[in-house]
Amino acid sequence: MEVVLRGARQVAEVVKPIGWVVLALGVASLVLARLTGWLELGVLAAACLLLLLLATPFLAGRTNVRVDLRLEPERVVAGESVAAGVVVTNTSGRRMMPLTLEVPVGATVHRYAVGALAADASDEESFTIRTERRGVIPVGPATTLRGDPLGLVSRDMVWTPLREVLVRPPVLPLESLGAGLLRDLEGVSTDAVSQSDLAFHALREYVPGDDLRHVHWRSSAKVMASTGENALLVRQYLDTRRSHATIVVDDRARSWHDEDAFETAMTVAASIAVRAVTDEFDVSFVCGEHASTGSDGHQALDAVCRAELGSTGLVETARRAVNVAPETSIAFFVTGSRAAFSDVQRASAAFPTEVRGFAILVEPSGNSRVSDAAGLPVMHLVAKEDLGSLLRWSVG
């Protein structure tokens, strides 16, 4: 029984939709011809079944190839192009029959006719992927089709995994986030005592096991000179943590004036993320179901590429961001002009009080400006090019 089911599945995969239509038409015509005695229906039934019979030999032959799908580069800024290519190599020891190669790119399909190839011979096809907007463009999998010219039957084989082209939003130049936003570029000191860190705290007596590199020789010499005793003093430090910028973007569609406003928010998020990484911050990005955290800027920008409108909302996204990035020292809350400002306040309140927060409201018209709401700086951004000046003004 299992063998029969497996065979049925294989037949179902080989016969294409148009093939099933021809088969159904042939069977129906045959039945009606027997019932009515119409010769024309019998001829139609015979023609349909003959077409299927003639299509079967096109399935013959084995497909032994290697398919290489090339994308250069795989990460681009919106508006740039990707040079793509696919190389088909005959890996069998004899000449290969012609076949068709399909490579899906987004919503389109690139289809190529690969001619007969000698053993170890290759055929290369090149094409260009043009990008217009931020997002993710799926490429592949590359599939070979062996079947008849009418597309009644075809034996399809997948040769490459699904690849992706990540299209990033344009990035705006920003001044260092360390200027005015955080008092300590090296990190924020904590109360935890450490034997080796950046924040010098005090001196204490040497105990066996201490690292001799931390001995403060000048102070040790003064103590020994004044007391006559052999005493070594070692440096004691306070632990510090890296500055951590977290960007929270509202994914709720009703918060935004239109889709372009949401894309402006993505440009804002990407620009802040790039600037933060340049300043050696850790960076987290959270928008709805998409999140990333760490010191690798590619992670944040990849998450920006994948972000899309949803229904989570700014408040729930901020609460998730607290769990994703508990070490946050500065947070940006980005939303649209149609969002309730109480949501911005609740999102800011989700973070600890020591986290410095900034709200960025993307507005469709008016003038870009900075306001203050109960100690929370609010940047009203009309033109994305104003982001740099708004940041300078709000932290001045």
C-alpha positions as CSV (number, residue, x, y, z in Angstrom):
1,M,0.0,0.0,0.0
2,E,2.8,2.4,0.9
3,V,4.5,1.7,-2.5
4,V,1.3,2.5,-4.3
5,L,0.9,5.8,-2.4
6,R,4.5,6.7,-3.1
7,G,3.9,6.0,-6.8
8,A,0.7,8.1,-6.8
9,R,2.5,11.0,-5.3
10,Q,5.3,10.8,-7.9
11,V,2.7,10.8,-10.7
12,A,0.9,13.7,-9.1
13,E,4.2,15.7,-9.0
14,V,5.1,14.9,-12.6
15,V,1.7,15.8,-14.2
16,K,1.2,19.6,-14.2
17,P,-2.1,21.5,-13.9
18,I,-2.5,21.8,-17.7
19,G,-1.8,18.1,-17.9
20,W,-4.6,17.3,-15.5
21,V,-6.9,19.5,-17.5
22,V,-6.1,17.7,-20.7
23,L,-6.5,14.3,-18.9
24,A,-9.8,15.3,-17.4
25,L,-11.0,16.6,-20.8
26,G,-10.0,13.4,-22.5
27,V,-11.7,11.1,-20.0
28,A,-14.9,13.2,-20.0
29,S,-15.0,13.3,-23.8
30,L,-14.4,9.5,-23.9
31,V,-17.3,8.9,-21.5
32,L,-19.7,11.2,-23.3
33,A,-18.7,9.7,-26.7
34,R,-19.6,6.3,-25.4
35,L,-22.9,7.5,-24.0
36,T,-24.0,9.7,-27.0
37,G,-22.2,8.1,-29.8
38,W,-20.8,11.4,-31.0
39,L,-17.7,10.8,-33.2
40,E,-16.4,14.3,-32.6
41,L,-16.1,13.7,-28.8
42,G,-14.3,10.4,-29.5
43,V,-11.8,12.3,-31.7
44,L,-11.3,14.9,-28.9
45,A,-10.7,12.2,-26.4
46,A,-8.2,10.4,-28.6
47,A,-6.4,13.7,-29.2
48,C,-6.1,14.5,-25.5
49,L,-4.8,11.0,-24.6
50,L,-2.4,11.1,-27.5
51,L,-1.0,14.4,-26.3
52,L,-0.3,12.9,-22.9
53,L,1.3,9.8,-24.5
54,L,3.5,11.9,-26.7
55,A,4.6,14.0,-23.7
56,T,5.8,11.0,-21.7
57,P,9.1,10.4,-23.6
58,F,10.3,13.9,-22.7
59,L,10.6,12.7,-19.1
60,A,13.3,10.2,-20.1
61,G,16.9,10.7,-19.1
62,R,18.6,11.4,-15.8
63,T,19.5,14.9,-14.6
64,N,23.0,14.9,-13.1
65,V,24.0,18.5,-12.8
66,R,25.5,21.0,-10.3
67,V,23.8,24.3,-10.0
68,D,25.6,27.3,-8.4
69,L,23.5,30.4,-7.6
70,R,25.6,33.5,-7.1
71,L,24.5,36.8,-5.6
72,E,26.9,39.8,-5.3
73,P,26.4,41.4,-2.9
74,E,23.6,39.9,-0.7
75,R,23.1,43.1,1.3
76,V,22.4,46.4,-0.5
77,V,20.9,49.8,0.1
78,A,17.5,50.5,-1.6
79,G,18.1,51.6,-5.1
80,E,21.2,49.6,-5.7
81,S,21.4,46.5,-7.9
82,V,22.6,42.9,-7.3
83,A,24.6,41.1,-9.9
84,A,23.2,37.5,-9.9
85,G,24.1,34.5,-11.9
86,V,23.4,30.8,-12.1
87,V,25.9,28.2,-13.5
88,V,24.7,24.7,-14.6
89,T,27.5,22.1,-14.9
90,N,26.9,18.6,-16.3
91,T,28.4,16.2,-13.8
92,S,27.5,13.0,-15.7
93,G,29.9,11.1,-17.9
94,R,27.9,11.6,-21.0
95,R,26.1,14.3,-22.9
96,M,23.1,15.9,-21.2
97,M,19.8,16.5,-22.9
98,P,18.4,20.1,-23.0
99,L,16.4,21.2,-20.0
100,T,14.8,24.3,-18.5
101,L,16.0,26.2,-15.5
102,E,13.8,28.3,-13.3
103,V,15.0,30.8,-10.7
104,P,12.3,32.6,-8.7
105,V,13.2,36.2,-7.7
106,G,10.7,37.8,-5.5
107,A,7.3,37.6,-7.3
108,T,8.9,36.9,-10.7
109,V,10.5,33.8,-12.2
110,H,13.5,33.9,-14.4
111,R,13.4,31.0,-16.9
112,Y,16.3,29.8,-19.0
113,A,16.7,27.1,-21.7
114,V,19.9,25.2,-21.0
115,G,21.1,23.4,-24.2
116,A,22.7,20.0,-24.5
117,L,25.9,20.0,-22.5
118,A,28.9,17.7,-22.9
119,A,30.4,15.9,-19.9
120,D,31.8,18.5,-17.4
121,A,30.6,21.4,-19.6
122,S,28.9,24.4,-18.0
123,D,26.3,26.9,-19.0
124,E,26.1,30.3,-17.3
125,E,23.2,32.7,-17.2
126,S,23.5,36.2,-15.7
127,F,20.8,38.6,-14.6
128,T,20.4,41.7,-12.5
129,I,18.1,42.1,-9.4
130,R,17.0,45.7,-9.0
131,T,15.9,47.0,-5.6
132,E,13.5,49.9,-5.0
133,R,12.4,49.6,-1.4
134,R,13.7,48.2,1.9
135,G,12.8,44.6,2.5
136,V,13.9,41.0,1.8
137,I,13.9,39.6,-1.7
138,P,13.8,35.7,-1.8
139,V,15.9,34.2,-4.6
140,G,15.6,30.6,-5.6
141,P,15.5,27.8,-5.1
142,A,17.0,27.0,-8.6
143,T,15.0,24.2,-10.2
144,T,15.5,22.2,-13.4
145,L,12.5,21.2,-15.4
146,R,12.5,18.2,-17.8
147,G,9.3,17.9,-19.7
148,D,7.4,18.4,-22.9
149,P,7.1,21.8,-24.7
150,L,3.4,22.2,-23.9
151,G,4.0,21.9,-20.1
152,L,1.8,18.9,-19.7
153,V,4.3,16.9,-17.7
154,S,7.6,17.8,-16.1
155,R,10.1,16.3,-13.7
156,D,11.3,19.1,-11.5
157,M,14.4,18.9,-9.3
158,V,15.5,21.5,-6.8
159,W,19.3,22.1,-6.7
160,T,19.9,25.2,-4.4
161,P,18.5,26.4,-1.1
162,L,16.4,29.5,-0.8
163,R,18.7,32.6,-0.7
164,E,17.8,36.2,0.3
165,V,18.8,39.6,-0.7
166,L,18.5,42.0,2.2
167,V,17.6,45.5,1.1
168,R,18.5,48.2,3.7
169,P,17.0,51.7,3.9
170,P,19.3,54.6,3.1
171,V,21.4,55.7,6.2
172,L,21.6,59.3,7.3
173,P,24.9,60.7,8.6
174,L,24.7,61.4,12.4
175,E,27.1,62.9,14.9
176,S,28.4,60.7,17.7
177,L,25.8,59.5,20.1
178,G,28.4,59.8,22.9
179,A,28.3,63.6,22.6
180,G,25.8,64.7,25.2
181,L,23.8,61.4,25.4
182,L,26.1,59.5,27.8
183,R,28.6,61.0,30.2
184,D,31.0,58.0,30.0
185,L,31.9,56.8,26.5
186,E,33.7,53.8,28.0
187,G,30.6,52.6,29.8
188,V,28.5,53.2,32.9
189,S,30.1,52.3,36.2
190,T,28.4,49.9,38.5
191,D,28.9,49.2,42.2
192,A,30.5,45.8,41.6
193,V,34.2,45.6,42.6
194,S,36.5,44.1,40.0
195,Q,40.2,43.3,39.8
196,S,40.5,44.4,36.2
197,D,38.4,47.0,34.4
198,L,38.4,50.6,33.1
199,A,37.1,52.5,36.2
200,F,39.9,52.9,38.8
201,H,38.4,52.9,42.3
202,A,40.9,52.6,45.2
203,L,44.0,50.9,46.5
204,R,44.2,48.0,48.9
205,E,46.9,45.7,50.3
206,Y,48.2,42.9,48.2
207,V,47.0,39.4,48.9
208,P,48.5,36.2,47.4
209,G,47.0,35.5,44.0
210,D,46.6,39.1,42.9
211,D,47.9,40.0,39.5
212,L,51.3,41.7,39.9
213,R,50.4,43.9,36.9
214,H,47.9,45.7,39.1
215,V,50.5,46.6,41.8
216,H,50.8,50.4,42.3
217,W,54.5,50.6,42.7
218,R,54.8,54.3,43.5
219,S,52.3,54.1,46.4
220,S,53.9,50.8,47.6
221,A,57.3,52.5,47.7
222,K,55.9,55.5,49.7
223,V,54.3,53.1,52.2
224,M,57.5,51.1,52.6
225,A,59.6,54.3,53.0
226,S,57.4,55.8,55.7
227,T,56.7,52.6,57.7
228,G,59.7,50.5,57.0
229,E,57.5,47.5,56.3
230,N,57.3,45.5,53.2
231,A,53.9,46.3,51.8
232,L,52.4,46.2,48.3
233,L,49.4,48.1,47.3
234,V,47.2,46.9,44.3
235,R,44.6,48.8,42.3
236,Q,41.0,48.0,42.8
237,Y,38.4,48.7,40.1
238,L,34.7,49.1,39.5
239,D,33.0,47.0,36.8
240,T,31.7,49.0,33.9
241,R,29.3,48.0,31.1
242,R,29.3,49.0,27.5
243,S,26.8,51.7,26.5
244,H,23.8,50.0,25.0
245,A,21.4,51.8,22.6
246,T,17.9,50.2,22.0
247,I,15.7,51.3,19.2
248,V,12.0,50.5,19.6
249,V,9.7,51.0,16.5
250,D,5.9,50.9,16.5
251,D,4.7,48.2,14.1
252,R,1.0,49.0,14.4
253,A,-0.3,50.1,11.0
254,R,-2.9,52.6,12.4
255,S,-0.1,54.5,14.1
256,W,1.4,55.7,10.8
257,H,0.0,58.2,8.4
258,D,1.0,56.0,5.4
259,E,3.5,53.3,4.4
260,D,6.1,56.0,3.5
261,A,6.1,57.2,7.1
262,F,6.9,53.7,8.3
263,E,9.8,53.6,5.8
264,T,11.0,56.9,7.2
265,A,11.0,55.2,10.6
266,M,13.1,52.4,9.2
267,T,15.6,54.9,7.9
268,V,15.7,56.5,11.3
269,A,16.3,53.2,13.0
270,A,19.0,52.1,10.6
271,S,20.8,55.5,10.9
272,I,20.8,55.4,14.7
273,A,22.0,51.7,14.7
274,V,24.9,52.5,12.4
275,R,26.0,55.5,14.4
276,A,25.7,53.5,17.7
277,V,27.9,50.7,16.3
278,T,30.4,53.2,15.1
279,D,30.5,54.6,18.6
280,E,31.2,51.1,19.9
281,F,27.8,50.7,21.6
282,D,25.9,47.5,21.8
283,V,22.7,47.9,19.7
284,S,19.3,46.3,20.0
285,F,16.4,46.8,17.5
286,V,12.9,45.7,18.2
287,C,9.9,46.1,15.9
288,G,6.9,43.9,16.4
289,E,8.0,40.3,16.0
290,H,11.5,41.2,14.7
291,A,14.3,41.8,17.1
292,S,18.1,41.7,17.3
293,T,20.7,42.5,19.9
294,G,24.5,42.6,20.1
295,S,27.5,44.5,19.0
296,D,27.3,43.4,15.3
297,G,25.7,46.1,13.2
298,H,24.8,43.6,10.5
299,Q,22.3,42.0,13.0
300,A,20.5,45.2,13.6
301,L,20.4,46.2,10.0
302,D,19.2,42.7,8.9
303,A,16.4,43.0,11.5
304,V,15.5,46.4,10.0
305,C,15.2,44.9,6.6
306,R,12.8,42.2,7.9
307,A,10.6,44.6,9.9
308,E,7.1,45.0,8.7
309,L,3.7,46.4,9.8
310,G,1.8,44.3,12.2
311,S,-0.4,44.6,15.3
312,T,1.9,44.4,18.3
313,G,2.0,48.1,19.1
314,L,4.7,50.3,20.7
315,V,3.9,49.4,24.4
316,E,4.2,45.7,23.9
317,T,7.2,46.1,21.7
318,A,8.9,48.2,24.4
319,R,8.2,45.6,27.0
320,R,9.7,42.9,24.8
321,A,12.7,45.2,24.2
322,V,13.3,45.3,28.0
323,N,13.7,41.5,28.0
324,V,15.8,41.5,24.8
325,A,18.2,44.2,26.0
326,P,18.1,44.5,29.9
327,E,21.4,46.4,29.8
328,T,19.9,49.3,27.8
329,S,21.4,52.7,28.7
330,I,19.7,54.8,26.1
331,A,16.4,54.1,24.3
332,F,14.7,55.6,21.2
333,F,10.9,55.2,20.7
334,V,9.9,55.7,17.1
335,T,6.2,55.9,16.2
336,G,3.9,57.7,13.8
337,S,1.8,60.9,14.1
338,R,-1.5,58.9,14.6
339,A,-0.2,57.0,17.7
340,A,-1.6,58.1,21.1
341,F,1.2,59.9,23.0
342,S,0.2,58.0,26.1
343,D,1.6,54.9,24.3
344,V,5.0,56.6,24.0
345,Q,4.9,57.5,27.7
346,R,4.0,53.9,28.7
347,A,6.7,52.5,26.4
348,S,9.3,54.8,28.1
349,A,8.0,53.8,31.5
350,A,8.7,50.1,30.7
351,F,12.4,50.8,31.0
352,P,14.2,51.4,34.3
353,T,14.4,55.1,35.4
354,E,18.2,55.2,34.8
355,V,17.6,54.6,31.0
356,R,17.6,57.8,29.1
357,G,14.7,57.9,26.6
358,F,14.0,59.8,23.4
359,A,10.8,59.8,21.4
360,I,10.8,60.3,17.7
361,L,7.4,61.0,16.0
362,V,7.3,60.8,12.2
363,E,4.9,63.4,11.0
364,P,3.6,64.0,7.5
365,S,3.6,67.8,7.4
366,G,4.6,70.9,9.3
367,N,8.1,71.8,10.7
368,S,10.6,69.4,12.4
369,R,11.0,70.5,16.0
370,V,11.8,69.3,19.5
371,S,9.5,69.4,22.5
372,D,9.5,68.1,26.0
373,A,6.9,66.0,27.8
374,A,7.5,65.4,31.5
375,G,11.3,65.1,31.0
376,L,11.0,63.0,27.8
377,P,12.6,64.7,24.8
378,V,10.2,64.4,21.8
379,M,11.5,64.9,18.3
380,H,8.8,65.7,15.7
381,L,10.4,64.6,12.4
382,V,8.8,65.8,9.2
383,A,11.8,65.4,6.8
384,K,14.2,62.5,7.6
385,E,17.1,64.7,6.7
386,D,16.4,66.7,9.9
387,L,17.2,63.8,12.1
388,G,20.8,64.9,12.8
389,S,19.9,68.4,13.8
390,L,17.0,67.2,16.0
391,L,19.3,64.9,17.9
392,R,21.9,67.7,18.4
393,W,19.2,70.0,19.7
394,S,17.5,67.5,22.0
395,V,20.8,66.6,23.8
396,G,22.3,70.0,23.9
